[in-house]
Amino acid sequence: MDSRVAKPSSTQAALESITRGRCGNPFAVLGRHREPTGWQVRTYQPHVRSVSVVDTSGKVLATAEPLDAEGVFIAALPPRKRHYLLRLDDGERRYDVEDPYRFPSPLGELDVHLIGEGRHHRLYDKLGAHPMRLQGVDGVHFAVWAPNASRVSVVGSFNDWDGRRCAMRFHADIGVWDIFLPGVGSGDLYKFELLDRDGALLPLKTDPFASRCEPPPGNASIVYESHYKWRDVDWQSSSANATALDRPQCIYEVHIGSWRRRVEDGSRWLSYRELASELVEYVVDMGFTHVELLPLMEHPFDGSWGYQPIGLYAPTWRFGEPDDLKFFIDECHAHGIGVIL
């Protein structure tokens, strides 16, 4: 082995903990690190035969050496090379990927401060799965609160549901684990894999802050990127007056799964977009000022009418996508109808 990638015994032990899925601090082990012999890149890729480090133009900077720890590769990195790619060869194809362990956490100091105080009023914007661009690279930022876990990983269709491959960073002062995964995008299925404080493997967990959930019989969370542009500026500017106590209010409560069905189409539910036409028209004609919807949060059992929620930030899949629900709300506001969830 190249002497430039020689590793101290402490690093060897940490790398072996990665392969066993026991490392609670993977960012201290994987990624770009400075050693007495120079800069190194360490990566865990158990599904490939070889790894090279390349620059953004595709030029090979170093060939990674496999270690005794199965799936671990180490390569020497030229000085001042911060942005690099990993070229993987799995025997069938060769492709370049970003290294998630070279990216910082998108959580800012203010986020950490407010989460620690329990005063972050937009926590749904920080926890869960959020597509974003970080340092010019597209991917998804995952974050979950699990203060008593000893290791948390994102698992999904993008890493063969292998909890060893995407272990997350722990923010000990707030109990949050997070990681930015390049190349992951809208539509990808995911869950969280946790070890408890004693190192026992727990059942896979869906994301409590997920924006979308998989329909039965599946139960995974789904990365979702909204592209909806709200059109209710006028409503928002006048909403304070619209809900004033000195104005008349008449609220129509409705369970949209049973309000009306498409009998000619297998008695199916109406979609959010169909409701934006039919339900809104009915509410306006009847003189109501508000529509109050029985729970639309994700729930597993149709018969519960939404009162057994499993995802408070995920509109149920039954009537369409989250952007379709936004369209329905927009149409209500465009006709002067307030919406109560």
C-alpha positions in Angstrom: 0.0 0.0 0.0 1.1 3.6 -0.8 2.8 5.0 2.4 0.9 8.2 1.9 -2.4 6.5 2.7 -1.1 4.6 5.8 -3.6 4.9 8.6 -3.1 5.0 12.4 -4.6 2.2 14.4 -7.3 4.6 15.8 -8.4 5.4 12.3 -8.4 1.7 11.4 -10.7 1.0 14.3 -13.1 3.8 13.3 -13.2 2.6 9.7 -14.0 -0.9 10.9 -16.9 0.6 12.9 -18.2 2.1 9.7 -18.3 -1.3 8.0 -20.1 -2.8 11.0 -22.7 0.1 11.0 -21.6 1.2 14.4 -20.0 4.6 13.8 -21.9 7.4 15.4 -19.5 10.1 14.1 -18.9 9.2 10.4 -17.8 12.7 9.4 -14.8 12.4 11.6 -13.8 9.3 9.7 -15.0 9.6 6.1 -14.5 12.4 3.6 -11.4 14.6 3.2 -9.0 14.6 6.2 -5.5 15.9 6.8 -2.9 13.4 8.1 0.8 13.9 8.9 1.5 12.4 5.4 -0.9 14.8 3.7 -4.5 15.0 2.7 -6.6 11.8 2.4 -10.0 10.9 1.0 -11.7 8.0 2.8 -14.9 6.5 1.5 -17.1 3.5 2.2 -18.3 1.8 -1.0 -19.1 -1.9 -0.3 -20.9 -2.4 -3.6 -18.0 -1.5 -6.0 -14.7 -3.1 -7.1 -12.6 0.1 -7.4 -12.6 3.8 -6.5 -10.7 6.7 -8.0 -10.6 10.3 -7.0 -11.1 12.7 -10.0 -11.5 16.4 -10.4 -14.5 18.2 -11.9 -13.1 17.8 -15.4 -12.8 14.1 -15.0 -9.0 14.0 -14.6 -7.9 11.2 -12.3 -6.1 12.6 -9.2 -5.5 9.3 -7.3 -6.5 5.7 -7.3 -7.9 4.6 -4.0 -6.5 1.7 -2.1 -8.9 -0.9 -0.6 -8.3 -1.5 3.1 -8.7 -4.7 5.1 -12.0 -3.2 6.3 -14.3 -4.5 3.6 -15.6 -1.7 1.4 -13.3 1.0 2.7 -11.1 2.9 0.2 -8.4 5.5 0.9 -6.7 7.8 -1.5 -4.1 10.6 -1.3 -5.4 13.9 -2.4 -3.3 16.8 -3.8 -3.2 19.9 -1.6 -5.8 22.6 -2.1 -8.2 20.1 -3.9 -11.4 20.7 -2.0 -13.9 19.8 -4.7 -13.4 16.2 -5.9 -15.5 13.4 -7.3 -15.4 9.7 -6.6 -15.2 7.5 -9.7 -16.8 4.1 -8.9 -16.5 0.9 -10.9 -19.0 -1.8 -9.9 -17.9 -4.2 -12.7 -20.8 -3.3 -15.0 -20.3 0.4 -15.3 -18.1 3.3 -14.3 -19.6 6.5 -13.0 -18.7 9.6 -11.0 -20.5 10.7 -7.8 -20.1 13.4 -5.2 -18.9 12.5 -1.7 -21.6 13.4 0.8 -18.9 13.5 3.6 -17.3 16.6 2.1 -20.4 18.8 2.6 -21.1 20.9 5.7 -24.4 20.9 7.4 -27.0 23.4 6.0 -28.2 24.0 9.5 -27.2 27.5 10.5 -26.2 28.8 13.9 -29.6 30.5 14.3 -31.4 27.2 13.5 -29.3 25.3 16.1 -30.0 28.0 18.7 -33.7 28.1 18.1 -34.0 24.3 18.0 -32.1 24.0 21.2 -34.5 26.4 22.9 -37.5 24.7 21.4 -38.5 28.0 19.7 -38.0 27.2 16.0 -41.4 28.1 14.5 -40.6 26.7 11.1 -39.1 23.4 12.1 -40.7 21.7 9.1 -38.3 23.7 6.9 -35.3 22.2 8.6 -36.2 18.6 9.6 -37.3 16.1 7.1 -36.1 15.8 3.5 -35.5 19.1 1.6 -34.2 19.2 -2.0 -31.6 22.0 -2.3 -28.4 23.1 -4.0 -25.4 23.1 -1.7 -22.0 24.4 -2.9 -23.3 24.3 -6.5 -24.5 20.6 -6.2 -28.1 19.4 -6.3 -29.2 16.9 -3.6 -31.4 16.5 -0.6 -30.8 17.5 3.0 -32.1 15.0 5.5 -32.5 15.8 9.2 -34.2 14.0 12.1 -34.5 14.5 15.8 -33.3 11.4 17.7 -31.3 12.5 20.8 -31.0 9.0 22.3 -29.8 7.2 19.2 -26.2 6.0 19.0 -26.3 6.0 15.1 -28.8 7.2 12.5 -28.6 6.6 8.8 -30.7 7.5 5.8 -31.7 4.4 3.8 -33.6 4.3 0.6 -33.8 3.3 -3.0 -30.6 5.3 -3.7 -28.4 3.2 -1.4 -30.0 -0.3 -1.5 -31.5 0.4 2.0 -28.0 -0.2 3.5 -27.7 1.6 6.8 -23.9 1.5 6.7 -23.6 3.8 3.6 -25.3 7.1 4.6 -24.7 7.4 8.3 -25.6 10.9 9.5 -23.9 13.7 11.5 -24.9 14.2 15.1 -25.5 17.7 16.6 -25.2 16.7 20.2 -26.4 20.0 21.6 -29.8 19.7 19.9 -30.3 15.9 19.3 -30.5 16.3 15.6 -28.9 14.1 13.0 -28.4 15.4 9.4 -26.7 14.8 6.1 -26.7 16.2 2.6 -26.9 13.5 -0.1 -26.0 14.7 -3.6 -27.8 13.0 -6.5 -30.9 12.2 -4.5 -34.1 13.9 -5.7 -37.8 14.2 -5.8 -39.6 10.8 -5.9 -36.9 8.8 -4.1 -38.1 6.6 -1.3 -36.4 6.7 2.1 -36.6 5.9 5.8 -34.3 6.3 8.8 -32.3 3.4 10.4 -31.5 3.9 14.0 -29.4 2.2 16.7 -30.7 2.9 20.2 -28.4 4.1 23.0 -27.3 0.6 23.7 -26.5 -0.1 20.0 -29.5 -2.3 19.3 -31.0 -2.0 15.8 -34.5 -0.6 15.8 -37.2 -1.1 13.1 -36.9 1.3 10.2 -38.7 4.6 10.8 -40.6 6.7 8.4 -39.9 10.4 8.5 -42.2 12.4 10.9 -41.6 15.5 8.9 -42.0 13.9 5.4 -43.8 15.9 2.8 -45.2 12.8 1.1 -45.8 9.2 2.0 -45.9 6.0 0.0 -49.4 4.5 -0.6 -50.1 1.1 0.9 -48.9 -1.6 0.9 -45.7 0.4 1.0 -45.0 2.7 4.0 -41.8 4.6 3.1 -41.4 8.4 3.1 -41.0 10.1 -0.3 -38.7 13.0 -1.2 -40.9 15.7 -2.6 -40.0 19.0 -4.2 -42.8 21.5 -4.6 -42.9 23.7 -7.8 -46.2 25.4 -6.9 -46.4 29.2 -7.2 -49.0 30.6 -4.9 -51.6 33.0 -6.4 -53.4 34.2 -3.2 -51.5 37.5 -2.5 -54.8 39.4 -2.3 -56.3 36.8 0.1 -53.3 36.9 2.3 -53.3 40.7 2.5 -57.0 40.7 3.5 -57.1 37.6 5.6 -56.9 39.5 8.9 -60.2 41.2 8.1 -61.7 38.1 6.7 -61.5 36.3 10.1 -62.3 39.3 12.3 -64.7 38.5 15.1 -67.2 41.2 14.1 -67.8 39.7 10.7 -70.2 36.8 9.9 -68.8 33.4 9.5 -70.4 30.2 8.3 -68.2 27.1 8.2 -68.8 24.0 6.1 -67.2 20.9 7.6 -66.5 18.2 5.1 -64.7 14.9 4.8 -63.6 15.1 1.2 -63.2 11.3 0.9 -67.0 10.8 1.2 -68.4 14.2 0.1 -68.8 13.1 -3.4 -67.6 10.1 -5.5 -67.1 9.3 -9.2 -69.6 6.5 -9.4 -69.0 6.0 -13.1 -65.3 5.5 -12.4 -65.4 2.8 -9.8 -66.8 5.1 -7.1 -63.3 6.6 -6.7 -62.5 9.7 -4.6 -62.4 13.1 -6.2 -58.9 14.6 -6.5 -57.8 17.8 -4.9 -58.0 19.5 -8.3 -61.5 18.2 -9.0 -62.6 19.4 -5.6 -61.1 22.8 -6.5 -63.9 23.1 -9.0 -66.8 21.1 -7.6 -66.5 21.6 -3.8 -65.5 25.3 -4.1 -68.5 26.0 -6.4 -70.9 24.3 -3.9 -69.5 26.1 -0.9 -69.8 29.5 -2.7 -73.3 28.8 -3.9 -74.4 27.8 -0.4 -73.1 31.0 1.1 -70.4 29.6 3.4 -67.4 31.7 4.3 -65.0 28.9 5.3 -64.5 25.2 4.5 -63.2 23.0 7.4 -61.6 19.8 6.1 -61.4 16.7 8.2 -57.8 15.6 8.6 -55.9 15.5 5.4 -52.6 14.4 7.1 -51.3 11.0 6.0 -53.1 8.1 7.7 -53.0 4.4 7.1 -56.7 3.4 7.6 -59.4 4.9 5.4 -62.1 4.2 8.0 -60.4 6.5 10.5 -61.3 9.6 8.3 -57.8 10.9 9.0 -58.0 10.7 12.8 -55.1 8.3 13.0 -52.3 10.4 11.4 -48.8 9.1 10.8 -47.4 12.2 8.9 -48.6 15.6 10.1 -46.7 17.4 7.3 -47.7 15.0 4.5 -51.1 15.5 2.8 -52.6 12.1 2.2 -51.8 10.5 -1.2 -55.5 9.6 -1.6 -56.5 12.8 -3.4 -53.3 13.8 -5.2 -49.9 15.3 -4.7 -49.1 18.1 -2.2 -49.0 20.7 -5.0 -52.5 19.6 -5.9 -53.7 20.5 -2.4 -52.1 23.9 -2.7 -54.0 24.4 -5.9 -57.3 23.6 -4.1 -56.5 26.0 -1.3 -55.6 28.7 -3.9 -59.0 28.2 -5.6 -60.7 28.5 -2.2 -58.9 31.8 -1.5 -59.6 33.1 -5.0 -63.3 32.7 -4.3 -63.1 34.3 -0.9 -63.3 31.0 1.1 -61.1 30.5 4.1 -59.6 27.0 4.6 -59.4 25.3 8.0 -57.4 22.1 8.3 
